[in-house]
Amino acid sequence: MVPTFMSVAKMYSGLHCNGAEVRIKSRAITQTRTDDALMHKNRVAQKRKLQIGYNGLTPEEASTILQAVNPEYINVTYFDLLAGEKQTRTFYVGDRSSPFKWWFDGKHILETLTFDLIER
């Protein structure tokens, strides 16, 4: 069973996602140009890539989110512009990045937490 991470347009664990960008990637098994410069391709699939970002998290909040996306595959519900409706698809997480800030008063905060969710 694949766990459900989040609805991209909503909160997760009380934290607001500051943005999500949806990219649609076409996968072709053959792609060539003929002598007349006309492109010929055989598209076999279109896959989504969601770029997710959070701002100003504590280390504990970031840990909660990172643990939620850590399973091998997760279900994500988001509004798909191509389909024109909310959809739930299965994704895996790509690289995760989080610049870390440390103030002299001992406060820790992450500038941002970003990661990609790539459709299976």
N, C-alpha and C positions, 0 to 999 in steps of 0.2 A: 504494500500500500504506500502510495506517495503522499507525504504530508502537505498540507496547504500552508503556504507562507503568509500571504497577505492579499488584500485587494489593493492594487497600486494607488487608486484614487483615495483611499481611506487611511486611517491611522493604523499603526502596528504597535501594540503594547503601550498605547498612550503617546506615541511619538509620531509627529507629523513628517511624512516624506516631503522634502522640499521640492522634489521634481522627479519626473520620469520621462524619458525620451524613448519612443518606440521606433525601431528601425526594422525594415522588412528586407530580407536578403533572399535573392533568388539563387537557387542551386541548379546548375546545368551540367549534364554529363558530357555534352559536346558543345563546343562553341568555336565557330570558325568564320572567317571572312572570305568571300569569293573574290575573284579578280576585279569584279565591279564594285568592290568595297561594301557589299551588302552583308550585314551580320546574319548568321544562321545559328540558332541555338536550340537545344532540346531541354527545356526547363522541366525538371523533375519534382521540384518542391519550392515553396516559399517559407522561410523560417523567420521568426521574430526575435529581436534582441532588445531587451528593455534595459536602459541605463538608469539606475536608481541612485538617488543622492539624499543625504541627511546632513543638516548643519548643527553645530553646537551641542553635540552629545557628550554626556559623561562617559567615562570608560565602561561603567555598568550598563548604560543604555546601549552602547555600541556592541557590547558583548552579547546582550539579549538578541539583537538583530542578527549578528554574525552566527550565533548558534542556530537561529531559525532558518538561515539559508545554507547551513552546513551539510544537510543530508545530500546524498548523491543526486536526487531529483526532487523537485518540489512543484506543487500546483500553484499557479498564480492566476488571479482573476484581474482583468484590466479591460479598459475600453479600447477595442481594436478599431482604428479609423478605417481600415480597408473593408472590414466586415460591417462596420456601422453599428456595432453592438458590443456589449460586454461579452467577453469570452474567458474561459478557463483553459489554460494550456499547461503542459508539463515543461519545466525549465531546469537547467542546471546553472550553478553560479560560476562566473568567471573570476578573474583576479579581483581582489578587494584592496582598497587603498584608503588610508586614513591619516592625514597629517596630524601630529600630536602636539599640543601646547601645554606648557607647565609654567604656572606663575609662582613667584617667590613666596606667596602666602600659602602654598601647598595645594592650590586648586588645580585640578586636572580637567582639561576639556579638549575635545577633538574638533578641529576646525571643520572638517567634513568627513563623511563616510560615504564612499561611492563603490558601486559594484555593478557588473552586468549580469543579467539573467538571460541566458541563451536557450532558445527553444530546442527541445530534444529532437 
